[in-house]
Amino acid sequence: MTIPVVSIAYHSGYGHTAVIAEAVRDGAAAAGATVHLIKVDEIDEAQWELLDGSDAIVFGSPTYMGTASGAFHKFAEDSSKRWFTDAWKDKLAAGFSNSGSKSGDKLHTLQYFATLAAQHGMHWVNLGLKPGWNSTEGSEHDLNRLGFFFGAAAQTNSDEGPEGVHKADIATAQHLGGRVAETARTFIAGRAAVAA
């Protein structure tokens, strides 16, 4: 069985989003993937090549002023070199974001990631969870407690450090990592079957 390779390309301004990135990594690794964590504000040529060799790339950033961080936007613009050569075409993509507010316009950041993926010809993997915490039977400890479908969304109080990242958001990010790894395994097997 082929082991899928999942890379997580992310920026974290104050450490909160790094906690989510690590949770995505843990979920993908638990599902049997080889996983690379890549800080986009420190990326080097070897890490660009890791992205090129990956089956899936998960994009992550805090949401600042209604979109991904400036550091992530620079990475996205620099990825145009890959766009010219179709280096990421037909890879899988997914995304996650964190903000101080419950909504915080994170959906716009996730949509930005999906648009970036579409420009590269990638296939978007959504969260695949029903919303939690939306009934009297629910609680803030539910998976997908913030009710996002496009990707994993996290909320951390602005006066707390990385230790304040909500456990349910960490678990939701782990779920996303596992879903990406399992989807990548399916894609790899499908390509092998078609080529046989």
Secondary structure as UniProt FT lines:
FT   STRAND          5..10
FT   HELIX           16..30
FT   TURN            31..32
FT   STRAND          34..39
FT   HELIX           40..42
FT   HELIX           45..52
FT   STRAND          56..64
FT   TURN            65..66
FT   STRAND          67..68
FT   HELIX           70..78
FT   HELIX           80..85
FT   TURN            86..90
FT   STRAND          92..99
FT   TURN            104..105
FT   HELIX           106..119
FT   TURN            120..121
FT   STRAND          123..124
FT   TURN            136..137
FT   TURN            140..141
FT   TURN            143..146
FT   STRAND          152..155
FT   TURN            158..159
FT   HELIX           162..164
FT   HELIX           167..195
//
